[in-house]
Amino acid sequence: MLDTIAFIGLSDVINGLSLGSRLFLIAVGLSLIFGVLGVLNFAHGAFYMIGAYVALAVTNNLVDNFWLAVIIGATAVGIIGVLIEVSTIRPLYGRLEGDLDQLIVTFGFVLIIHEAIRFVWGSQPLSRMDYPAALDFSVSIGGSTFPAYRLFVIGAAFVVMLGLWVFITKTYFGALVRGTSSDREMASILGVDVPRLYTGVFFLGSFLAGLGGALAAPLQSISPALGDQVIIDAFIIVVIGGLGSLSGAFVGAMFVGMMQAIGPQFMAAGHIAIPFLAMVLVLLFRPEGLFGGFGE
């Protein structure tokens, strides 16, 4: 065991944190939407995939600018999320079987989006995006070498985490979001435009999923299956951390990312099951998650 631990290099840790950072961006959006709207959005993984495809399409066909492509990809996903929420999810709020209906609707959009992607871009994997010129170099620390872009992705996750915490806990709109998540009826009586607030939160959660996909585009090939695994990981993360918990999403994402990166060093087979086992234990002994409720 000690030999294995010694064998783990800084590059393995960076790879794990980089993967965890991308997973955080999708998981925190999923957790945010559930914490406020009470909607478990199965289409969130498909949103992540769209972000990657749109960012790649922008650089290949419109303008060779990585940063603009990321912004366009994330914004496009946010707009798609708004259209879906307004047209198909909003009418289900308040229904007796609304939760089940929402699951069915969002799962239906997974299939619709997958087929749309195949129709537009085909079924074959596409090559990944190029690194942005400013980050197209490697960093060597302690004998380990890794792309500087991975460090940027890790830093971006920390910035998003800090920004969300400030937004939720320190702003007026964040106070409205927290109040509405606790008591929708009371917020409506007090004059809060709940449907519009829900749409804004759904846009933000979808935007974050698209941002995660766009930032992942230079790190892996892009295919219609891109969203399938990340949505499974995202659900594991939000269950471990606590549905609606920002800090829980962050810690859970880093845990899952590190397990996927360094797990093979400890277990040649079976390491993939570690996050699932952790999720089962959390559900058995602390079903609300390791961290607190919404916004914590």
C-alpha positions as semicolon CSV with decimal commas, in nm:
position;residue;x (nm);y (nm);z (nm)
1;M;0,000;0,000;0,000
2;L;0,279;0,244;0,090
3;D;0,454;0,166;-0,239
4;T;0,133;0,242;-0,426
5;I;0,086;0,572;-0,245
6;A;0,445;0,667;-0,321
7;F;0,387;0,582;-0,687
8;I;0,104;0,834;-0,716
9;G;0,252;1,144;-0,877
10;L;0,146;1,507;-0,879
11;S;0,020;1,459;-1,234
12;D;-0,227;1,196;-1,107
13;V;-0,354;1,438;-0,844
14;I;-0,385;1,718;-1,102
15;N;-0,573;1,488;-1,338
16;G;-0,810;1,392;-1,056
17;L;-0,871;1,751;-0,953
18;S;-0,921;1,853;-1,316
19;L;-1,181;1,581;-1,368
20;G;-1,344;1,668;-1,037
21;S;-1,361;2,033;-1,143
22;R;-1,549;1,948;-1,462
23;L;-1,782;1,720;-1,268
24;F;-1,841;1,997;-1,014
25;L;-1,968;2,233;-1,283
26;I;-2,236;1,988;-1,392
27;A;-2,315;1,859;-1,041
28;V;-2,355;2,203;-0,885
29;G;-2,599;2,303;-1,159
30;L;-2,797;1,985;-1,103
31;S;-2,793;2,044;-0,727
32;L;-2,893;2,409;-0,765
33;I;-3,193;2,324;-0,984
34;F;-3,310;2,057;-0,743
35;G;-3,251;2,271;-0,437
36;V;-3,473;2,552;-0,566
37;L;-3,715;2,392;-0,813
38;G;-3,724;2,039;-0,673
39;V;-3,657;1,907;-1,025
40;L;-3,416;1,618;-1,083
41;N;-3,311;1,705;-1,435
42;F;-3,204;1,389;-1,620
43;A;-3,123;1,602;-1,924
44;H;-2,840;1,775;-1,739
45;G;-2,580;1,539;-1,884
46;A;-2,712;1,613;-2,232
47;F;-2,672;1,985;-2,158
48;Y;-2,306;1,917;-2,073
49;M;-2,268;1,741;-2,409
50;I;-2,430;2,029;-2,600
51;G;-2,187;2,275;-2,442
52;A;-1,893;2,075;-2,579
53;Y;-2,044;2,038;-2,928
54;V;-2,141;2,405;-2,959
55;A;-1,799;2,526;-2,840
56;L;-1,627;2,299;-3,094
57;A;-1,863;2,411;-3,372
58;V;-1,792;2,777;-3,296
59;T;-1,415;2,734;-3,321
60;N;-1,440;2,520;-3,635
61;N;-1,700;2,721;-3,827
62;L;-1,740;3,073;-3,688
63;V;-1,442;3,220;-3,507
64;D;-1,120;3,060;-3,386
65;N;-1,147;3,205;-3,035
66;F;-1,156;2,957;-2,749
67;W;-1,291;3,198;-2,486
68;L;-1,572;3,323;-2,708
69;A;-1,658;2,962;-2,796
70;V;-1,685;2,870;-2,428
71;I;-1,914;3,165;-2,356
72;I;-2,134;3,092;-2,657
73;G;-2,151;2,721;-2,574
74;A;-2,253;2,782;-2,211
75;T;-2,502;3,055;-2,304
76;A;-2,660;2,842;-2,576
77;V;-2,716;2,563;-2,323
78;G;-2,864;2,812;-2,077
79;I;-3,112;2,929;-2,341
80;I;-3,204;2,572;-2,431
81;G;-3,261;2,502;-2,063
82;V;-3,493;2,804;-2,036
83;L;-3,695;2,693;-2,338
84;I;-3,736;2,345;-2,191
85;E;-3,827;2,475;-1,845
86;V;-4,083;2,726;-1,969
87;S;-4,248;2,502;-2,226
88;T;-4,256;2,161;-2,059
89;I;-4,149;2,170;-1,692
90;R;-4,328;2,481;-1,567
91;P;-4,676;2,340;-1,644
92;L;-4,595;2,042;-1,418
93;Y;-4,529;2,244;-1,100
94;G;-4,791;2,177;-0,839
95;R;-4,929;1,860;-0,995
96;L;-4,997;1,570;-0,763
97;E;-4,763;1,345;-0,963
98;G;-4,543;1,633;-1,075
99;D;-4,213;1,479;-0,961
100;L;-4,264;1,166;-1,169
101;D;-4,384;1,371;-1,464
102;Q;-4,072;1,588;-1,447
103;L;-3,846;1,283;-1,445
104;I;-4,022;1,141;-1,750
105;V;-4,012;1,472;-1,937
106;T;-3,644;1,538;-1,870
107;F;-3,554;1,180;-1,961
108;G;-3,746;1,226;-2,284
109;F;-3,530;1,528;-2,363
110;V;-3,219;1,314;-2,314
111;L;-3,334;1,098;-2,607
112;I;-3,442;1,398;-2,815
113;I;-3,111;1,579;-2,765
114;H;-2,907;1,267;-2,840
115;E;-3,088;1,212;-3,168
116;A;-3,056;1,581;-3,258
117;I;-2,680;1,564;-3,195
118;R;-2,650;1,255;-3,413
119;F;-2,852;1,423;-3,689
120;V;-2,636;1,738;-3,688
121;W;-2,288;1,603;-3,609
122;G;-2,316;1,229;-3,667
123;S;-2,248;0,940;-3,433
124;Q;-1,870;0,923;-3,464
125;P;-1,652;1,089;-3,199
126;L;-1,507;1,426;-3,296
127;S;-1,154;1,533;-3,217
128;R;-1,114;1,753;-2,914
129;M;-1,071;2,130;-2,930
130;D;-0,726;2,283;-2,927
131;Y;-0,603;2,437;-2,605
132;P;-0,631;2,817;-2,597
133;A;-0,304;2,972;-2,714
134;A;-0,239;3,135;-2,376
135;L;-0,253;2,797;-2,202
136;D;-0,098;2,576;-2,469
137;F;0,209;2,475;-2,271
138;S;0,310;2,223;-2,006
139;V;0,407;2,277;-1,645
140;S;0,675;2,073;-1,470
141;I;0,672;2,050;-1,092
142;G;0,865;1,797;-0,889
143;G;0,939;1,583;-1,192
144;S;0,573;1,569;-1,302
145;T;0,458;1,732;-1,624
146;F;0,100;1,822;-1,709
147;P;-0,087;2,069;-1,935
148;A;-0,132;2,415;-1,792
149;Y;-0,493;2,404;-1,913
150;R;-0,576;2,150;-1,644
151;L;-0,464;2,397;-1,379
152;F;-0,690;2,657;-1,537
153;V;-0,992;2,423;-1,519
154;I;-0,922;2,359;-1,150
155;G;-0,896;2,731;-1,086
156;A;-1,218;2,794;-1,278
157;A;-1,404;2,550;-1,052
158;F;-1,282;2,732;-0,741
159;V;-1,387;3,066;-0,890
160;V;-1,734;2,931;-0,975
161;M;-1,770;2,786;-0,626
162;L;-1,678;3,118;-0,465
163;G;-1,901;3,313;-0,704
164;L;-2,201;3,091;-0,633
165;W;-2,147;3,117;-0,258
166;V;-2,137;3,496;-0,277
167;F;-2,442;3,501;-0,505
168;I;-2,650;3,272;-0,285
169;T;-2,553;3,411;0,054
170;K;-2,470;3,778;-0,003
171;T;-2,702;3,914;-0,274
172;Y;-3,067;4,016;-0,274
173;F;-3,150;3,778;-0,556
174;G;-2,972;3,501;-0,368
175;A;-3,189;3,574;-0,065
176;L;-3,497;3,542;-0,286
177;V;-3,367;3,211;-0,417
178;R;-3,307;3,077;-0,066
179;G;-3,644;3,196;0,055
180;T;-3,828;3,048;-0,239
181;S;-3,650;2,715;-0,199
182;S;-3,776;2,701;0,160
183;D;-4,135;2,810;0,104
184;R;-4,260;2,875;-0,247
185;E;-4,613;2,968;-0,139
186;M;-4,498;3,226;0,116
187;A;-4,254;3,378;-0,136
188;S;-4,538;3,413;-0,385
189;I;-4,762;3,579;-0,124
190;L;-4,483;3,826;-0,048
191;G;-4,473;3,930;-0,414
192;V;-4,187;3,721;-0,553
193;D;-4,236;3,631;-0,919
194;V;-4,172;3,262;-0,855
195;P;-4,205;3,137;-1,216
196;R;-3,954;3,395;-1,339
197;L;-3,716;3,316;-1,052
198;Y;-3,742;2,944;-1,130
199;T;-3,658;3,015;-1,493
200;G;-3,356;3,221;-1,388
201;V;-3,228;2,942;-1,166
202;F;-3,284;2,686;-1,441
203;F;-3,086;2,908;-1,680
204;L;-2,800;2,932;-1,430
205;G;-2,791;2,557;-1,368
206;S;-2,804;2,483;-1,741
207;F;-2,537;2,747;-1,811
208;L;-2,303;2,578;-1,562
209;A;-2,357;2,239;-1,727
210;G;-2,278;2,391;-2,066
211;L;-1,973;2,564;-1,920
212;G;-1,847;2,230;-1,788
213;G;-1,892;2,068;-2,129
214;A;-1,721;2,354;-2,313
215;L;-1,424;2,347;-2,076
216;A;-1,402;1,969;-2,115
217;A;-1,385;1,990;-2,496
218;P;-1,003;2,033;-2,511
219;L;-0,950;1,742;-2,270
220;Q;-1,142;1,458;-2,437
221;S;-1,301;1,353;-2,761
222;I;-1,660;1,465;-2,812
223;S;-1,933;1,212;-2,889
224;P;-2,307;1,162;-2,830
225;A;-2,217;0,943;-2,531
226;L;-2,033;1,227;-2,358
227;G;-2,320;1,314;-2,128
228;D;-2,413;0,959;-2,029
229;Q;-2,133;0,894;-1,779
230;V;-2,116;1,245;-1,638
231;I;-2,484;1,247;-1,542
232;I;-2,432;0,925;-1,346
233;D;-2,131;1,080;-1,173
234;A;-2,327;1,399;-1,111
235;F;-2,610;1,214;-0,935
236;I;-2,356;1,028;-0,721
237;I;-2,194;1,359;-0,629
238;V;-2,514;1,538;-0,529
239;V;-2,633;1,239;-0,325
240;I;-2,300;1,220;-0,139
241;G;-2,275;1,593;-0,083
242;G;-2,645;1,661;-0,030
243;L;-2,904;1,773;-0,284
244;G;-2,892;2,150;-0,295
245;S;-2,557;2,183;-0,114
246;L;-2,291;2,387;-0,297
247;S;-2,003;2,279;-0,074
248;G;-2,130;1,921;-0,088
249;A;-2,123;1,929;-0,469
250;F;-1,766;2,060;-0,462
251;V;-1,632;1,805;-0,215
252;G;-1,826;1,521;-0,376
253;A;-1,698;1,611;-0,723
254;M;-1,337;1,621;-0,608
255;F;-1,381;1,286;-0,434
256;V;-1,525;1,120;-0,745
257;G;-1,263;1,281;-0,970
258;M;-0,977;1,165;-0,750
259;M;-1,118;0,812;-0,726
260;Q;-1,138;0,789;-1,104
261;A;-0,785;0,925;-1,148
262;I;-0,594;0,736;-0,877
263;G;-0,830;0,443;-0,814
264;P;-0,655;0,220;-1,072
265;Q;-0,331;0,266;-0,876
266;F;-0,490;0,087;-0,577
267;M;-0,729;-0,154;-0,752
268;A;-0,678;-0,290;-1,100
269;A;-1,047;-0,373;-1,114
270;G;-1,340;-0,253;-0,911
271;H;-1,225;0,102;-0,838
272;I;-1,521;0,235;-1,039
273;A;-1,751;0,095;-0,770
274;I;-1,597;0,304;-0,489
275;P;-1,811;0,617;-0,553
276;F;-2,122;0,397;-0,580
277;L;-2,037;0,232;-0,249
278;A;-1,989;0,573;-0,090
279;M;-2,329;0,681;-0,224
280;V;-2,498;0,371;-0,080
281;L;-2,341;0,430;0,262
282;V;-2,453;0,792;0,260
283;L;-2,808;0,693;0,166
284;L;-2,816;0,437;0,448
285;F;-2,667;0,643;0,729
286;R;-2,709;1,009;0,627
287;P;-2,974;1,032;0,354
288;E;-2,968;1,414;0,354
289;G;-2,604;1,403;0,240
290;L;-2,275;1,474;0,415
291;F;-2,331;1,848;0,409
292;G;-2,626;2,070;0,488
293;G;-2,921;2,180;0,283
294;F;-2,958;2,431;0,004
295;G;-2,686;2,694;-0,031
296;E;-2,456;2,545;0,232
